[in-house]
């Protein structure tokens, strides 16, 4: 927003002199000072709107409660809306009513009047509501939108092929790790890519999907476990954007027939963010998926991960053993790495030698020897693990047990005086035992080596600003088998507001199923009993709390909805 607004706020003592100086530094870095102050909560948005409405004698509205009709939006293009910082919300007797958030820029509305040939009236809304509506009706960040509009202009009279080559020439001149000053004079393709990365970080996404199709090129973000469509990039830009991602990841841009892996490291708002990048050849071009690895968001404290007291006690007992295996299981993106890294940090003593074998190494851990798998030179999980055993280890983390060879070496390490931590992809704790046996391990080796198994999931948490009570039928609770536990509970459901981008959910919480592999359960394994029988015995005799029960408890606490709890866990 404008420097005029900052000057006005300082003059009226809504911000301090230090904040004014900070704002000037943010402006020089092409940032938005007011939005940053609001995000950091150093400036109250409600007080700001009240002050501006009084100062400029303007009506203020809650834009989140407006549903603007398509015919109203069609009066103003995305380019014009961004240029004038105004969103059309209503047509009233030939007057176009627009929402703005910075009344010090009212002069921009003259451009709007000239372009639309309509009389224009402005009302005031919050910065947060304005940004949300801009995303909702026009898509993408302001910088991303500007870049796309600029690209369309530049390519109006240029062929796809020639422009694709031109864009690649532009991006080759761009410093790989630089994210500064990208929205104005730099090549549009750079601004688009940087806009996507910035938006992903701003919205707390875990993954970015850049997907080419026959007649579409879209970008989606995985936010709180769900993919959200954020923008569609012109088809003419497809090859240049993919090439840009590959150059930033230090991949071979000449090779598009095989998958490639790489990494991007950037600094954004003083925060260091790593992106793990993978390209995959598809029918209409290479799909790019980026996993965000932000060290600032990494929580490596077992007490804060979401374990219940009894579950944490069992898990800590498992990782405190001098030898044996502790296995964490769950689907991709369920937080397994965070759980194991937290365990490592608890075990990270000066007296112990800790080593990991990972593919890839996601975060650098101080005091831990981390090995990156490299299949091209024969450095596999199994071969790395064998080498680690000659490095005098106390605790070993194996990124994932994928095959019999890795499982065999891990078991041997656990049986010869080492604590082994690892992950598998199974649905629950007990099926992990079956999976190891099906890999080819003898049951007696599994029972001799495995100490503790953890299954986990991540549930979306309800938005605290808009969640509302939900009356759940008694029959549904009985059908779920949780009537006794939940008969007096007060459940909530998702509604949706500006704060949560109308999803009703914001953030995620982990749920766990922690199995202490007791001697009685090991005997059942040696007897060849089924996973269902072993799990039933674990629930009845050892008070195993299943993932479903853990999820229902989170719903009873009001942290998630019953629908989310049921959809993310199985009955067994």
C-alpha positions as CSV (number, residue, x, y, z in Angstrom):
1,X,0.0,0.0,0.0
2,X,1.0,3.7,-0.3
3,X,3.5,5.5,1.8
4,X,0.8,8.2,2.3
5,X,-1.1,5.7,4.5
6,X,2.0,5.0,6.6
7,X,2.6,8.8,7.0
8,X,-1.0,9.3,8.0
9,X,-0.9,6.5,10.6
10,X,2.4,7.9,12.1
11,X,1.0,11.5,12.2
12,X,-2.1,10.2,14.0
13,X,0.1,8.1,16.3
14,X,-1.4,4.7,15.3
15,X,2.2,3.5,14.6
16,X,5.5,4.5,16.3
17,X,8.5,6.1,14.7
18,X,10.3,2.8,14.8
19,X,7.4,1.2,12.8
20,X,7.5,4.1,10.3
21,X,11.2,3.4,9.8
22,X,10.6,-0.3,9.5
23,X,7.8,0.4,7.0
24,X,10.2,2.4,4.8
25,X,12.7,-0.5,4.8
26,X,9.8,-2.9,3.7
27,X,8.8,-0.5,0.9
28,X,12.4,-0.5,-0.4
29,X,12.4,-4.3,-0.5
30,X,9.1,-4.1,-2.6
31,X,7.1,-5.3,0.4
32,X,3.8,-4.2,1.8
33,X,4.4,-2.7,5.3
34,X,0.7,-2.4,6.4
35,X,-0.1,-6.0,5.6
36,X,3.1,-7.2,7.4
37,X,2.1,-5.1,10.5
38,X,-1.4,-6.7,10.4
39,X,0.0,-10.2,10.0
40,X,2.4,-9.7,12.9
41,X,-0.5,-8.2,14.9
42,X,1.5,-5.0,15.6
43,X,-1.4,-3.1,14.0
44,X,-5.0,-3.8,14.9
45,X,-7.0,-4.1,11.7
46,X,-10.4,-3.3,13.4
47,X,-8.9,-0.1,14.9
48,X,-7.4,0.8,11.5
49,X,-10.7,0.4,9.6
50,X,-12.6,2.4,12.3
51,X,-10.0,5.2,12.1
52,X,-10.0,5.4,8.3
53,X,-13.8,5.3,8.1
54,X,-14.0,8.3,10.5
55,X,-11.1,10.2,8.9
56,X,-12.4,9.9,5.4
57,X,-16.1,9.8,6.2
58,X,-16.6,6.5,4.5
59,X,-18.9,3.6,5.1
60,X,-17.1,0.4,6.2
61,X,-18.4,-3.1,5.3
62,X,-17.6,-6.7,6.1
63,X,-16.6,-7.9,2.6
64,X,-16.4,-11.5,3.7
65,X,-20.2,-11.5,3.9
66,X,-20.7,-10.2,0.3
67,X,-21.3,-12.7,-2.5
68,X,-20.5,-10.6,-5.6
69,X,-22.5,-11.5,-8.7
70,X,-20.4,-12.5,-11.8
71,X,-22.0,-9.8,-13.9
72,X,-20.7,-7.2,-11.4
73,X,-17.2,-8.6,-11.4
74,X,-17.2,-8.7,-15.2
75,X,-17.3,-4.8,-15.2
76,X,-13.7,-4.7,-13.9
77,X,-10.8,-6.9,-15.3
78,X,-8.3,-8.5,-12.9
79,X,-5.6,-6.1,-14.2
80,X,-7.7,-3.0,-13.6
81,X,-8.8,-4.3,-10.1
82,X,-5.2,-4.7,-9.1
83,X,-4.1,-1.4,-10.7
84,X,-6.8,0.6,-8.8
85,X,-6.8,-1.6,-5.7
86,X,-10.6,-1.8,-5.9
87,X,-13.1,-4.7,-6.1
88,X,-16.5,-4.2,-7.6
89,X,-19.2,-5.4,-5.3
90,X,-22.5,-3.9,-6.5
91,X,-24.3,-2.1,-9.4
92,X,-26.8,0.4,-8.1
93,X,-28.7,2.5,-10.6
94,X,-25.8,2.9,-12.9
95,X,-23.3,3.5,-10.1
96,X,-20.6,0.9,-9.6
97,X,-19.9,0.4,-5.9
98,X,-16.3,-0.8,-5.1
99,X,-14.5,-1.9,-2.0
100,X,-11.1,-0.5,-1.2
101,X,-8.8,-0.8,1.8
102,X,-6.6,2.3,1.4
103,X,-8.5,5.5,1.1
104,X,-5.3,7.5,0.6
105,X,-5.3,6.2,-3.0
106,X,-8.8,7.4,-4.0
107,X,-7.3,9.2,-7.0
108,X,-6.8,5.7,-8.6
109,X,-10.6,5.5,-8.9
110,X,-10.5,8.1,-11.7
111,X,-8.8,5.4,-13.8
112,X,-11.7,3.1,-12.9
113,X,-14.3,5.6,-13.9
114,X,-12.5,6.3,-17.2
115,X,-12.2,2.6,-18.1
116,X,-15.7,1.5,-17.1
117,X,-17.5,4.7,-18.1
118,X,-19.5,4.4,-14.9
119,X,-19.9,6.5,-11.9
120,X,-17.9,4.9,-9.0
121,X,-18.6,5.0,-5.3
122,X,-16.2,3.5,-2.7
123,X,-16.7,1.7,0.6
124,X,-14.1,0.6,3.0
125,X,-13.1,-2.9,4.0
126,X,-10.2,-4.6,5.8
127,X,-6.9,-5.5,4.2
128,X,-7.5,-9.2,5.0
129,X,-11.0,-9.2,3.5
130,X,-9.8,-7.3,0.4
131,X,-7.0,-9.8,-0.2
132,X,-9.4,-12.8,0.3
133,X,-11.9,-11.4,-2.2
134,X,-9.2,-10.5,-4.7
135,X,-8.1,-14.2,-4.5
136,X,-11.7,-15.4,-4.7
137,X,-12.8,-13.4,-7.7
138,X,-9.6,-12.8,-9.6
139,X,-7.2,-15.6,-8.3
140,X,-3.5,-15.5,-7.3
141,X,-1.5,-12.9,-5.5
142,X,-1.3,-9.4,-6.7
143,X,2.2,-9.8,-8.0
144,X,1.3,-13.1,-9.7
145,X,-1.8,-11.5,-11.2
146,X,0.3,-8.6,-12.5
147,X,2.9,-11.0,-14.0
148,X,0.2,-13.0,-15.8
149,X,-1.4,-9.9,-17.2
150,X,2.0,-8.6,-18.4
151,X,2.8,-11.9,-20.0
152,X,-0.5,-11.9,-21.9
153,X,0.4,-8.4,-23.2
154,X,3.9,-9.4,-24.2
155,X,2.8,-12.5,-26.0
156,X,-0.1,-10.9,-27.9
157,X,1.7,-10.9,-31.3
158,X,4.4,-13.5,-30.6
159,X,4.3,-17.2,-31.4
160,X,4.4,-19.9,-28.7
161,X,7.7,-21.3,-29.8
162,X,9.6,-18.1,-30.1
163,X,8.3,-16.7,-26.8
164,X,9.2,-20.0,-25.1
165,X,12.8,-19.6,-26.1
166,X,12.8,-16.0,-25.1
167,X,11.6,-16.7,-21.7
168,X,14.2,-19.4,-21.1
169,X,16.9,-16.8,-22.0
170,X,15.4,-14.5,-19.4
171,X,15.4,-17.1,-16.6
172,X,18.9,-18.2,-17.3
173,X,20.1,-14.7,-16.2
174,X,18.3,-14.9,-12.9
175,X,20.2,-15.8,-9.7
176,X,19.0,-19.2,-8.4
177,X,18.6,-18.2,-4.8
178,X,17.5,-14.6,-5.2
179,X,13.8,-13.8,-4.5
180,X,14.0,-10.0,-4.4
181,X,12.4,-7.5,-6.7
182,X,10.5,-9.8,-9.0
183,X,7.2,-8.1,-9.8
184,X,8.2,-5.1,-11.8
185,X,10.9,-5.1,-14.4
186,X,12.0,-8.7,-14.3
187,X,10.8,-11.3,-16.8
188,X,7.1,-12.2,-16.3
189,X,8.0,-15.9,-16.0
190,X,10.3,-15.1,-13.0
191,X,7.6,-13.1,-11.4
192,X,5.0,-15.9,-11.9
193,X,7.3,-18.5,-10.4
194,X,8.3,-16.3,-7.5
195,X,4.6,-15.4,-7.0
196,X,3.7,-19.0,-6.7
197,X,6.4,-19.8,-4.2
198,X,5.6,-16.7,-2.1
199,X,1.9,-17.5,-2.1
200,X,2.6,-21.0,-0.9
201,X,4.7,-19.8,2.0
202,X,2.1,-17.1,2.9
203,X,-0.8,-19.5,3.0
204,X,1.1,-22.2,4.9
205,X,0.9,-24.8,2.1
206,X,2.8,-28.1,2.4
207,X,3.0,-28.8,-1.3
208,X,2.8,-27.0,-4.7
209,X,1.4,-28.9,-7.7
210,X,2.3,-27.4,-11.1
211,X,0.2,-29.4,-13.6
212,X,0.2,-29.3,-17.4
213,X,-2.9,-30.6,-19.3
214,X,-3.9,-30.5,-22.9
215,X,-5.8,-27.2,-22.7
216,X,-4.9,-26.0,-19.2
217,X,-1.9,-25.3,-17.0
218,X,-2.9,-24.9,-13.4
219,X,-1.3,-24.5,-10.0
220,X,-2.7,-26.0,-6.8
221,X,-1.5,-25.8,-3.2
222,X,-2.0,-28.4,-0.6
223,X,-3.3,-26.5,2.5
224,X,-4.2,-28.4,5.6
225,X,-4.1,-31.7,3.6
226,X,-6.5,-30.5,0.9
227,X,-5.5,-29.3,-2.6
228,X,-6.8,-25.8,-3.5
229,X,-6.7,-24.3,-7.0
230,X,-5.0,-20.9,-6.9
231,X,-4.3,-19.9,-10.5
232,X,-4.2,-21.0,-14.1
233,X,-1.1,-20.0,-16.1
234,X,-1.3,-19.3,-19.9
235,X,-0.4,-22.3,-22.0
236,X,2.2,-20.2,-23.8
237,X,4.1,-19.9,-20.5
238,X,4.1,-23.6,-19.8
239,X,7.6,-24.6,-21.0
240,X,9.2,-21.5,-19.6
241,X,7.7,-21.9,-16.1
242,X,8.7,-25.6,-16.0
243,X,12.2,-24.7,-17.2
244,X,12.4,-21.9,-14.5
245,X,11.6,-24.4,-11.7
246,X,14.2,-26.8,-13.1
247,X,16.9,-24.2,-13.2
248,X,16.2,-23.0,-9.7
249,X,16.3,-26.7,-8.6
250,X,19.6,-27.2,-10.5
251,X,18.1,-29.9,-12.7
252,X,19.0,-30.7,-16.3
253,X,16.6,-28.6,-18.3
254,X,17.5,-30.4,-21.5
255,X,16.2,-33.7,-20.1
256,X,12.4,-34.1,-20.0
257,X,12.0,-37.8,-20.5
258,X,12.8,-39.0,-17.0
259,X,11.9,-37.9,-13.5
260,X,14.3,-35.6,-11.7
261,X,14.8,-34.4,-8.1
262,X,16.2,-31.2,-6.8
263,X,16.0,-28.5,-4.1
264,X,15.4,-24.8,-4.0
265,X,16.5,-22.7,-1.0
266,X,15.1,-19.1,-0.5
267,X,14.8,-16.5,2.1
268,X,11.4,-15.0,2.5
269,X,10.5,-12.3,5.0
270,X,13.6,-13.3,7.1
271,X,12.6,-16.9,7.1
272,X,14.6,-19.6,5.3
273,X,12.5,-22.0,3.3
274,X,13.6,-25.2,1.5
275,X,11.6,-26.6,-1.4
276,X,12.1,-30.3,-2.3
277,X,11.3,-30.5,-6.0
278,X,10.4,-33.4,-8.2
279,X,9.5,-33.4,-11.9
280,X,7.6,-36.2,-13.6
281,X,7.0,-36.6,-17.4
282,X,3.3,-36.7,-18.1
283,X,1.2,-36.8,-21.4
284,X,1.3,-33.0,-21.9
285,X,4.6,-32.0,-20.3
286,X,6.4,-32.3,-17.0
287,X,4.5,-32.0,-13.8
288,X,6.4,-30.2,-11.0
289,X,5.6,-30.9,-7.4
290,X,7.4,-29.0,-4.6
291,X,7.3,-29.9,-0.9
292,X,7.8,-27.0,1.5
293,X,10.4,-27.6,4.2
294,X,10.3,-24.6,6.5
295,X,12.6,-24.9,9.4
296,X,10.7,-22.1,11.2
297,X,7.6,-24.4,11.2
298,X,9.5,-27.5,12.4
299,X,8.3,-28.5,15.9
300,X,10.8,-30.9,17.4
301,X,9.3,-31.3,20.9
302,X,7.5,-34.5,21.8
303,X,5.4,-32.7,24.3
304,X,3.9,-30.5,21.6
305,X,3.2,-33.0,18.9
306,X,-0.2,-34.1,20.2
307,X,0.5,-37.4,22.0
308,X,-1.9,-38.1,24.9
309,X,-0.1,-38.8,28.2
310,X,-0.3,-42.6,28.1
311,X,0.7,-42.7,24.4
312,X,3.7,-40.4,25.1
313,X,4.7,-42.6,28.0
314,X,4.8,-45.7,25.8
315,X,6.6,-44.0,23.0
316,X,9.3,-42.6,25.3
317,X,9.7,-46.0,26.8
318,X,10.3,-47.4,23.3
319,X,13.0,-44.9,22.3
320,X,14.7,-45.2,25.8
321,X,15.5,-48.9,25.1
322,X,19.2,-49.6,24.3
323,X,18.3,-51.7,21.3
324,X,15.3,-52.8,19.2
325,X,13.1,-51.1,16.6
326,X,10.6,-48.2,17.0
327,X,8.5,-47.9,13.8
328,X,6.3,-45.0,12.8
329,X,3.7,-45.7,10.1
330,X,1.2,-43.6,8.1
331,X,0.6,-42.2,4.6
332,X,2.8,-39.6,3.0
333,X,2.4,-36.2,4.6
334,X,1.1,-37.5,8.0
335,X,4.0,-36.1,10.0
336,X,6.1,-39.3,10.4
337,X,9.4,-37.5,9.8
338,X,8.6,-34.8,12.4
339,X,7.8,-37.5,15.0
340,X,11.1,-39.3,14.4
341,X,13.1,-36.1,14.3
342,X,11.6,-35.1,17.6
343,X,12.6,-38.5,19.1
344,X,16.1,-38.0,17.7
345,X,16.4,-34.6,19.3
346,X,15.3,-36.1,22.7
347,X,18.0,-38.8,22.3
348,X,20.6,-36.3,21.1
349,X,23.1,-36.4,23.9
350,X,26.9,-35.7,23.8
351,X,27.5,-39.2,24.9
352,X,25.7,-40.9,22.0
353,X,26.4,-41.3,18.3
354,X,23.3,-40.6,16.2
355,X,23.1,-41.3,12.5
356,X,20.4,-41.2,9.8
357,X,20.0,-42.6,6.3
358,X,17.4,-40.6,4.4
359,X,16.0,-40.1,0.9
360,X,16.0,-37.2,0.9
361,X,17.4,-35.4,4.0
362,X,14.6,-33.1,4.8
363,X,16.1,-31.0,7.6
364,X,19.6,-30.5,8.9
365,X,19.8,-31.6,12.6
366,X,22.7,-30.3,14.7
367,X,24.7,-33.1,16.3
368,X,23.3,-35.8,14.0
369,X,25.2,-37.5,11.2
370,X,22.9,-37.5,8.2
371,X,23.5,-39.6,5.0
372,X,21.7,-38.7,1.7
373,X,20.8,-41.7,-0.4
374,X,22.3,-41.6,-3.9
375,X,21.2,-44.6,-6.1
376,X,23.3,-43.4,-9.1
377,X,26.5,-44.3,-7.2
378,X,25.0,-47.4,-5.5
379,X,24.4,-45.7,-2.1
380,X,21.1,-47.4,-1.2
381,X,19.3,-47.6,2.2
382,X,20.7,-51.1,2.7
383,X,24.4,-50.3,1.7
384,X,24.4,-47.1,3.7
385,X,23.0,-48.9,6.8
386,X,25.7,-51.6,6.5
387,X,28.3,-48.8,6.4
388,X,26.8,-47.1,9.4
389,X,27.1,-50.2,11.5
390,X,30.9,-49.8,11.1
391,X,30.7,-46.2,12.4
392,X,30.0,-47.2,16.0
393,X,26.4,-45.9,16.2
394,X,24.1,-45.9,19.2
395,X,20.9,-44.8,17.4
396,X,20.1,-45.1,13.7
397,X,17.3,-43.6,11.8
398,X,16.4,-45.3,8.6
399,X,14.2,-43.0,6.5
400,X,12.0,-45.7,5.2
401,X,11.9,-49.5,5.1
402,X,10.9,-50.2,1.5
403,X,12.2,-53.7,0.7
404,X,13.4,-56.9,2.2
405,X,17.1,-56.0,2.0
406,X,16.6,-52.8,4.1
407,X,14.3,-54.6,6.5
408,X,16.8,-57.4,7.0
409,X,19.8,-55.0,7.8
410,X,17.6,-52.9,10.1
411,X,16.5,-55.9,12.1
412,X,20.1,-57.2,12.3
413,X,21.2,-53.7,13.6
414,X,18.4,-53.8,16.2
415,X,19.4,-57.3,17.3
416,X,23.0,-56.4,17.7
417,X,22.7,-53.6,20.3
418,X,21.5,-50.6,18.3
419,X,18.3,-48.6,18.6
420,X,16.7,-48.3,15.1
421,X,14.0,-45.8,14.3
422,X,12.2,-46.1,10.9
423,X,9.0,-45.6,9.0
424,X,6.7,-47.8,6.9
425,X,3.5,-47.1,4.9
426,X,0.8,-49.1,6.6
427,X,-2.7,-48.3,7.8
428,X,-2.3,-49.0,11.5
429,X,0.1,-50.4,14.1
430,X,-0.7,-54.1,13.9
431,X,-0.7,-54.3,10.1
432,X,3.0,-53.1,10.3
433,X,3.9,-56.5,11.8
434,X,2.1,-58.3,9.0
435,X,3.8,-56.1,6.4
436,X,7.3,-57.0,7.8
437,X,6.5,-60.7,7.6
438,X,5.1,-60.3,4.1
439,X,8.4,-58.6,3.1
440,X,10.1,-61.9,3.9
441,X,11.3,-61.5,7.5
442,X,10.8,-64.5,9.7
443,X,8.2,-63.9,12.5
444,X,10.7,-64.7,15.2
445,X,13.0,-61.9,13.9
446,X,10.1,-59.4,13.9
447,X,9.1,-60.3,17.5
448,X,12.7,-60.2,18.7
449,X,13.5,-56.8,17.2
450,X,10.3,-54.6,17.3
451,X,9.6,-52.7,20.6
452,X,7.1,-50.0,19.7
453,X,4.9,-49.1,16.7
454,X,3.2,-45.7,16.2
455,X,0.5,-45.0,13.6
456,X,-0.4,-41.4,12.9
457,X,-2.6,-39.1,10.9
458,X,-3.1,-35.4,10.6
459,X,-6.7,-34.0,11.0
460,X,-7.8,-30.6,9.9
461,X,-8.7,-28.4,12.9
462,X,-11.8,-26.3,12.9
463,X,-11.4,-22.5,12.4
464,X,-11.8,-21.0,15.8
465,X,-13.5,-17.9,14.4
466,X,-16.3,-19.5,12.5
467,X,-16.9,-23.0,13.9
468,X,-20.5,-23.6,15.0
469,X,-22.3,-26.2,17.2
470,X,-23.4,-29.4,15.5
471,X,-26.2,-31.6,16.8
472,X,-25.1,-35.3,16.2
473,X,-27.8,-38.0,16.2
474,X,-27.6,-40.7,18.9
475,X,-27.9,-43.3,16.2
476,X,-24.8,-42.0,14.5
477,X,-22.8,-42.2,17.7
478,X,-24.0,-45.8,18.3
479,X,-23.2,-46.7,14.7
480,X,-19.6,-45.4,15.2
481,X,-19.4,-47.4,18.5
482,X,-18.5,-44.3,20.6
483,X,-21.9,-43.6,22.2
484,X,-20.7,-44.1,25.8
485,X,-17.6,-42.0,25.2
486,X,-19.4,-39.2,23.4
487,X,-23.0,-39.2,24.6
488,X,-22.6,-35.9,26.6
489,X,-20.2,-34.3,24.2
490,X,-20.8,-31.0,22.3
491,X,-19.7,-31.3,18.7
492,X,-18.9,-28.6,16.2
493,X,-18.9,-28.3,12.5
494,X,-17.1,-26.2,9.8
495,X,-18.9,-23.2,8.5
496,X,-16.3,-21.0,6.6
497,X,-15.1,-17.4,6.9
498,X,-12.5,-15.1,5.5
499,X,-10.0,-16.2,8.1
500,X,-10.0,-19.8,6.8
501,X,-10.6,-19.0,3.1
502,X,-14.2,-20.3,3.4
503,X,-13.1,-23.9,4.2
504,X,-14.1,-24.0,7.8
505,X,-10.7,-25.4,8.8
506,X,-7.4,-23.8,9.7
507,X,-4.3,-25.8,10.7
508,X,-3.9,-29.5,11.5
509,X,-3.5,-31.7,14.6
510,X,-1.9,-35.1,14.9
511,X,-3.6,-38.2,16.2
512,X,-1.8,-41.3,17.2
513,X,-2.2,-45.0,17.8
514,X,0.7,-46.2,19.9
515,X,1.3,-50.0,20.4
516,X,3.7,-51.4,22.9
517,X,4.6,-54.8,21.4
518,X,4.1,-56.8,24.5
519,X,5.2,-60.4,25.0
520,X,1.6,-61.7,24.8
521,X,1.1,-60.0,21.4
522,X,4.5,-61.4,20.2
523,X,3.3,-64.9,21.1
524,X,0.2,-64.4,19.0
525,X,2.4,-63.4,16.0
526,X,4.5,-66.5,16.4
527,X,1.3,-68.6,16.5
528,X,0.4,-67.1,13.1
529,X,-2.7,-65.2,14.4
530,X,-4.2,-62.6,12.1
531,X,-3.7,-58.9,12.4
532,X,-7.4,-58.5,13.4
533,X,-7.1,-60.9,16.3
534,X,-3.8,-59.3,17.5
535,X,-5.4,-55.8,17.3
536,X,-8.5,-57.0,19.2
537,X,-6.3,-58.4,21.9
538,X,-4.3,-55.2,22.1
539,X,-7.5,-53.1,22.5
540,X,-9.0,-55.4,25.2
541,X,-6.0,-56.4,27.2
542,X,-3.5,-53.6,26.7
543,X,-5.9,-50.6,26.3
544,X,-4.7,-49.7,22.8
545,X,-6.3,-46.5,21.7
546,X,-7.1,-46.7,18.0
547,X,-6.8,-43.9,15.5
548,X,-10.6,-43.7,15.3
549,X,-10.9,-43.3,19.1
550,X,-8.1,-40.7,19.1
551,X,-9.9,-38.8,16.3
552,X,-13.2,-38.9,18.0
553,X,-11.6,-37.5,21.2
554,X,-10.3,-34.5,19.2
555,X,-13.9,-34.0,17.9
556,X,-15.2,-34.1,21.5
557,X,-12.6,-31.5,22.5
558,X,-14.0,-29.2,19.7
559,X,-10.7,-29.2,17.8
560,X,-12.1,-30.9,14.7
561,X,-15.5,-32.0,13.3
562,X,-16.9,-35.5,13.6
563,X,-17.0,-35.7,9.8
564,X,-13.3,-35.1,9.6
565,X,-12.6,-37.6,12.4
566,X,-14.6,-40.3,10.6
567,X,-13.3,-39.6,7.1
568,X,-9.7,-39.7,8.1
569,X,-9.8,-43.0,10.1
570,X,-11.0,-46.5,9.5
571,X,-13.4,-48.5,11.7
572,X,-10.9,-51.2,12.6
